Amino acid sequence: MTIRAPRILIGAPASGGGKTTFTCGLLHALARRGMEPAACKCGPDYIDPMFHSEVIGAPSRNLDLFFSGEEQVRRLVASSASGHGIVVVEGAMGYYDGIAVSDEASPWHVARATGTPAVLVVDGRGRARSIAAEVAGFARFRDDSRVAGVVLNRVSSALYPRLKRLVEQETGVRVYGHLPVLDDCSLESRHLGLVTASEVEGLRAKLDRLAGVMEETVDIDGLVALAGTAVGLESSDWQGAAGAVGAAVSPRPRIAVARDDAFCFYYADALRLLEGLGAELAFFSPLADAALPEGASGLYLGGGYPELHARELSENAPMRAAVARAVAAGMPTIAECGGFMYLHERLEGDDGTLYPQVGAVRGASFKTPKLGRFGYIEITARHDGLLAARGESLPAHEFHYWDSENPGSAFLAQKPQSPRSWECAFATPTMYAGYPHLYLPARPAAARHFVEACAAFAAGEAAAPRAAREEA
């Protein structure tokens, strides 16, 4: 079924140009108008969708053409549009920046694949006519650039009318408004990007202020009209969009999912997929709770900022012991990046102190002076395990400043469009643990095997690795 899906993509020439601030302000303004917007984020980012969700009160999903094919991304957009008046998609990095130095999986690629008009947020600080040259370059760099407009950021209201005339006359690209410098609406950053939405003091007041300014300085009606020009998309339910396979697992297993200030990096569609496969998700806090959720037969430790909370995690000895017992007992476990760090014997906190942690992984996770492994990878299993049989590959992503004395060697990680590779992660019949973040909807069979292993654990049965289950 083809549905009408008004949508717009907000891009920028480079990172740090104000995309997230503008996107959140636009979402809030649209919500205040009663349009019930939906939000999406290009690429593997976790933090920006948290801000989107804070604004619209619903999960924001990732659109990633490294993890998902074009058809799947189109279905994800259509699924997002269902029940909403408009979909706002936030780009990542620069508009044409994709895998390595290509435009593959770039915001432009997403805009083209989904037939979505794009508006670029262009920084106007310190220049005048050169803005037109930049806009012209982006609009003409590809025959099908999808660039339908721009918004000028950090431009005074006094100068804006002249810049608008200049850009439109020189480039033929419509200017949909501007944002003046709003220091009181800025969003703070840290080593993995922005701070999380829950940490921003007075976020709601900032959003109210931002949306109020945008009502005066941005042609929101024009952006809504532009979104309405997007072609219809084929609709499907979210499970079809995410590629879920087979009937729900029965009896329904209960998976304990760590979620607090230390562990907050999860893909919304991965959690939806686990639920669609029959799992009940029980959220808990390794920072505050003393035990895993009652009846849990699976454990999901996502990424986040355990290094900022290393002392508090260490001081919660009952929870550390509960997690250690669960892993030792063979409770099926996924531990990605921050979750993997928590499983170590010791974790170096942001203060430089080594703190005792769970102890399921030997050695320490320690701070490094710079970003180490960053970007997309494909990890190939070197032996059968919980999520993959030997020789099977999973698309993944890494982004971390901390490293490990014992990073694992169950998978071979390969950078796309690069000769670079390295060993990583642990894999047993009951555990995946490593720095690579996984996007489970890209390999729904792996998610199903995890849910099945959790159900087997609940029934008192020993989990078999992927290959053995397949043969059975």
C-alpha positions in Angstrom: 0.0 0.0 0.0 1.3 3.4 -1.0 0.8 6.1 1.7 1.3 9.8 1.7 4.4 10.5 3.8 5.2 14.2 4.0 8.9 14.5 5.0 12.0 16.6 4.9 15.6 16.0 5.5 17.7 18.5 7.5 21.4 18.4 6.4 24.4 20.6 6.7 27.7 21.2 4.9 29.6 19.8 7.9 29.3 18.6 11.5 28.8 21.3 14.1 26.7 23.5 11.9 23.6 23.4 14.0 21.6 20.5 12.5 20.5 19.0 15.8 19.5 22.3 17.3 17.5 23.3 14.3 15.9 19.8 14.0 14.8 19.8 17.6 13.5 23.3 17.4 11.5 22.4 14.2 10.1 19.3 15.8 9.0 21.2 18.8 7.4 23.9 16.7 5.6 21.3 14.7 4.4 19.5 17.8 3.1 22.8 19.3 1.1 23.2 16.1 -0.5 19.8 16.7 1.1 18.1 13.7 2.4 15.1 15.7 5.8 14.9 13.9 7.9 11.8 13.7 11.7 11.9 13.7 14.5 9.9 12.1 18.3 10.2 12.2 20.7 9.3 9.3 23.5 7.0 10.4 24.4 5.1 13.5 24.1 7.9 16.0 22.4 7.2 19.4 22.4 10.6 21.0 20.6 12.8 18.5 17.5 10.4 18.5 17.4 10.8 22.3 16.9 14.6 21.8 14.3 13.9 19.1 12.4 11.6 21.5 12.5 14.1 24.2 10.9 16.6 21.9 8.2 14.4 20.3 7.7 11.9 23.2 8.2 8.8 21.0 11.2 6.8 19.8 13.2 8.2 16.9 14.6 5.6 14.5 17.8 5.4 12.6 18.0 5.3 8.8 21.4 3.8 7.9 22.2 2.5 4.4 25.2 0.6 5.7 23.1 -1.4 8.0 20.0 -1.5 5.8 19.2 -1.7 2.0 17.4 1.2 0.2 14.1 -0.7 0.2 14.3 -1.4 3.9 15.0 2.3 4.6 12.1 3.4 2.5 9.8 1.1 4.5 11.2 2.4 7.8 10.4 6.0 6.7 6.9 4.9 5.6 6.4 3.1 8.9 7.5 6.3 10.8 5.0 8.4 8.8 2.1 6.2 9.8 -0.1 8.2 12.2 2.1 11.3 12.0 1.6 14.5 10.1 5.2 14.9 9.0 8.6 13.1 9.3 11.7 15.1 10.0 14.9 13.3 9.1 18.2 14.7 10.6 21.3 14.1 8.6 24.8 13.3 9.9 28.2 14.9 9.3 28.3 16.7 6.0 25.5 16.2 3.4 27.6 14.1 1.0 29.8 12.4 3.7 29.3 8.6 3.7 31.4 5.5 4.2 35.2 6.3 4.0 35.4 9.2 1.6 32.5 8.1 -0.6 28.9 9.4 -0.6 27.5 5.9 0.1 25.2 5.9 3.1 25.5 9.7 3.3 22.5 11.9 4.1 22.3 12.7 0.3 22.1 8.9 -0.3 19.2 8.7 2.2 17.4 11.7 0.6 17.8 10.2 -2.9 16.8 6.7 -1.9 13.7 7.9 -0.1 12.7 10.7 -2.4 13.0 13.2 0.4 13.6 17.0 -0.2 16.5 18.3 1.7 17.1 21.6 3.4 20.7 22.5 4.5 21.5 24.4 7.6 24.3 26.7 6.5 26.5 28.5 9.0 26.6 32.2 8.2 29.2 33.3 10.6 32.1 35.4 9.2 31.1 35.6 5.6 28.6 37.1 3.2 28.6 36.4 -0.6 30.7 33.2 0.0 27.5 31.6 1.5 26.0 31.7 -2.0 29.1 29.9 -3.4 28.8 27.1 -0.8 25.0 26.7 -1.4 25.6 26.6 -5.2 28.3 24.0 -4.8 26.1 21.7 -2.7 23.0 22.1 -4.9 24.9 21.3 -8.1 27.4 18.7 -6.9 25.1 16.0 -8.0 22.4 16.1 -10.7 19.9 14.8 -8.2 21.2 16.7 -5.2 17.7 16.8 -3.6 18.7 20.2 -2.1 15.5 22.2 -2.2 16.3 24.9 0.3 18.6 26.3 3.0 18.3 27.9 6.4 21.0 30.4 7.4 22.3 29.8 10.9 23.9 32.3 13.3 22.9 35.2 11.1 21.5 38.5 12.5 18.0 39.5 11.7 19.3 42.8 10.3 21.6 41.1 7.7 19.3 38.3 6.9 17.1 39.9 4.2 20.1 40.9 2.1 21.6 37.4 2.4 18.3 35.8 1.5 18.1 37.9 -1.7 21.7 37.2 -2.5 21.5 33.4 -2.1 18.3 33.1 -4.0 19.4 35.3 -6.9 22.9 33.6 -7.2 21.8 30.0 -6.8 18.1 29.7 -7.4 17.8 27.8 -4.1 15.0 29.0 -1.8 16.0 30.3 1.6 13.5 29.3 4.3 14.7 31.5 7.1 17.4 32.0 9.6 18.4 31.5 13.2 20.2 34.3 15.1 22.9 33.4 17.6 21.1 31.9 20.6 23.6 31.1 23.2 20.9 30.1 25.7 19.7 27.4 23.4 23.1 25.7 22.7 23.6 22.0 23.4 26.7 21.0 25.3 29.1 18.4 23.8 31.4 15.7 25.2 33.8 13.1 23.9 31.1 11.0 22.1 29.1 13.9 20.8 26.4 15.9 22.6 25.6 15.2 26.2 22.4 13.1 26.4 19.0 14.8 26.6 18.4 13.8 30.2 21.5 15.7 31.3 20.6 19.0 29.7 19.4 21.4 32.4 16.2 23.1 31.4 15.9 21.4 28.1 12.2 22.0 27.8 12.6 25.7 28.4 15.4 25.8 25.8 13.2 24.0 23.3 10.3 26.4 24.0 12.6 29.4 23.5 14.0 27.9 20.3 10.7 27.0 18.8 9.4 30.5 19.7 12.2 32.2 17.8 11.8 29.9 14.8 8.2 30.8 14.5 9.4 34.3 13.9 12.5 33.7 11.8 11.8 30.5 9.9 9.2 29.9 7.2 7.8 26.8 8.9 4.7 26.8 6.7 7.0 26.7 3.7 8.9 23.8 5.1 5.7 21.9 5.7 4.6 22.6 2.2 8.0 21.4 0.9 7.6 18.2 2.9 4.2 17.7 1.3 5.8 17.5 -2.2 7.6 14.2 -1.3 6.3 11.2 -3.3 4.3 8.5 -1.6 6.1 5.4 -0.1 5.2 1.8 0.2 4.0 1.1 3.7 4.5 -2.0 5.9 4.4 -2.7 9.6 7.6 -2.2 11.5 8.4 -5.9 11.6 8.3 -6.0 7.8 10.5 -2.9 7.7 13.0 -4.4 10.1 13.0 -7.8 8.5 11.8 -9.8 11.4 11.6 -13.5 10.6 9.2 -16.2 11.7 6.7 -16.4 14.5 7.2 -15.1 18.0 9.2 -17.2 20.3 7.1 -19.0 22.9 7.1 -19.1 25.9 7.9 -15.5 26.0 11.4 -14.8 27.6 12.1 -11.8 29.7 15.2 -9.9 28.8 16.8 -7.5 31.3 17.9 -4.3 29.4 20.3 -1.9 31.3 19.0 1.6 30.9 20.2 4.6 32.9 22.7 7.4 32.6 25.5 4.9 32.2 23.8 2.7 29.6 21.6 4.4 27.2 22.7 3.6 23.6 20.1 1.4 22.0 18.6 1.4 18.5 14.8 1.8 18.9 14.2 -0.7 16.0 16.5 -3.3 17.7 14.3 -3.1 20.8 11.2 -3.3 18.7 12.6 -6.3 16.9 13.3 -8.2 20.1 9.7 -7.5 21.3 8.3 -8.5 17.9 10.2 -11.8 18.2 8.4 -12.5 21.5 10.7 -11.0 24.1 9.4 -9.0 27.1 11.9 -6.2 27.8 12.5 -5.4 31.5 14.5 -2.2 32.0 16.8 -1.9 35.0 19.6 0.4 36.3 23.0 -1.0 37.1 23.6 2.3 38.9 20.6 2.2 41.2 19.1 -1.3 41.4 20.4 -4.1 43.6 19.3 -7.0 41.4 18.3 -8.0 37.9 14.6 -7.9 37.1 12.7 -10.9 38.5 12.3 -13.7 36.1 15.0 -12.4 33.6 16.4 -15.1 31.3 18.4 -12.8 29.1 20.7 -9.7 29.5 21.3 -6.8 27.2 24.0 -4.3 28.3 24.1 -1.5 25.7 26.6 1.3 25.2 26.7 4.6 27.0 29.0 6.3 29.4 30.0 3.8 32.1 33.4 5.6 32.4 31.6 8.7 33.8 29.9 6.6 36.4 32.7 4.0 37.1 32.8 4.7 40.8 29.0 4.5 41.3 28.9 1.3 39.2 31.7 -0.2 41.3 30.0 0.8 44.6 26.8 -1.1 43.6 28.4 -4.4 44.6 25.0 -6.3 44.7 24.3 -5.5 41.1 27.9 -6.3 40.0 27.5 -9.7 41.7 24.1 -10.3 40.2 25.4 -9.7 36.6 28.5 -11.8 37.3 26.3 -14.7 38.5 24.0 -14.4 35.5 26.8 -14.5 33.0 28.6 -17.4 34.8 25.3 -19.3 34.8 25.0 -19.0 31.1 22.2 -16.4 30.9 22.3 -15.3 27.2 24.0 -11.9 27.1 24.7 -9.1 24.6 27.2 -6.5 25.9 28.2 -3.8 23.5 30.9 -1.2 24.0 29.9 0.4 27.4 28.3 -2.8 28.4 31.5 -4.7 27.5 33.5 -2.3 29.5 31.3 -2.9 32.5 31.9 -6.7 32.3 35.7 -6.2 32.8 37.4 -6.8 36.1 38.4 -3.1 36.2 37.3 0.1 34.5 39.3 3.3 34.4 37.0 6.1 35.3 37.1 9.5 33.7 39.0 10.6 36.9 41.8 8.2 36.1 41.1 5.7 38.9 40.6 2.0 38.2 37.4 0.7 39.7 36.4 -2.9 40.2 33.5 -4.0 37.9 31.7 -7.2 37.1 34.7 -9.4 36.3 33.2 -11.6 33.6 36.0 -10.4 31.2 39.6 -10.5 32.4 41.7 -7.3 32.6 40.9 -3.6 32.5 39.2 -1.2 30.2 41.3 2.0 30.1 41.3 5.5 28.7 43.2 6.4 25.6 44.3 9.9 24.6 42.3 9.9 21.3 39.5 8.3 19.4 40.6 4.9 18.4 38.6 2.7 16.1 35.8 4.8 14.6 33.1 4.1 12.0 31.5 1.3 10.2 32.9 -2.2 10.2 31.8 -5.7 9.3 32.6 -8.4 11.8 33.0 -12.0 10.7 32.7 -14.8 13.3 35.7 -17.0 13.6 33.8 -19.7 15.4 30.1 -20.5 16.3 28.6 -18.3 19.0 25.4 -16.8 20.3 24.7 -14.5 17.4 26.6 -15.8 14.4 28.0 -19.1 13.1 31.5 -19.4 11.9 32.0 -17.4 8.7 28.8 -15.3 9.1 29.1 -11.5 9.2 27.3 -8.8 11.1 27.4 -5.1 10.2 28.6 -3.0 13.1 29.9 0.4 14.3 32.6 1.5 16.7 33.1 4.8 18.4 35.1 4.9 21.7 38.0 6.5 23.5 38.4 3.7 26.0 40.2 0.4 25.0 40.7 -3.0 26.6 43.6 -5.1 27.8 41.5 -8.0 26.6 39.4 -7.0 23.5 38.6 -10.5 22.4 39.4 -12.4 19.1 36.2 -14.2 18.2 35.5 -11.9 15.3 37.6 -10.3 12.5 36.5 -6.7 12.0 37.0 -5.3 8.5 36.7 -1.6 7.6 34.6 -1.1 4.4 36.5 0.3 1.4 39.8 -0.2 3.4 42.4 -2.9 4.0 42.3 -2.3 7.7 41.2 -5.2 9.9 41.6 -6.4 13.5 40.4 -9.1 15.9 37.7 -8.2 18.3 34.9 -9.4 20.7 34.0 -12.5 22.6 31.5 -15.2 21.4 30.3 -18.2 23.3 27.0 -20.1 22.9 25.6 -17.7 25.5 27.4 -14.4 25.1 28.4 -11.7 22.6 30.6 -9.1 24.2 32.8 -6.5 22.5 33.3 -2.9 21.5 31.4 -3.1 18.2 27.8 -1.9 18.4 25.4 -4.1 16.4 22.2 -3.1 14.5 20.1 -6.3 15.1 17.4 -5.4 12.4 20.2 -5.8 9.8 20.5 -9.5 10.9 17.1 -10.5 12.3 18.2 -14.1 12.4 20.8 -13.2 15.0 18.2 -11.4 17.1 15.9 -14.5 16.9 18.7 -16.8 18.0 19.3 -14.5 21.0 15.6 -14.6 21.9 15.5 -18.4 21.4 18.5 -18.8 23.7 16.8 -16.7 26.4 13.7 -18.9 26.1 15.9 -22.0 26.4 17.6 -20.6 29.5 14.2 -19.9 31.1 13.2 -23.5 30.4 16.4 -24.8 32.1 17.9 -25.9 28.8 21.5 -25.3 27.7 22.0 -22.9 24.8 23.6 -24.3 21.7 25.7 -22.1 19.3 24.2 -20.8 16.1 25.4 -23.6 13.8 24.1 -26.3 16.1 20.7 -24.7 16.3 20.6 -24.3 12.5 21.4 -28.0 12.0 18.8 -29.0 14.5 
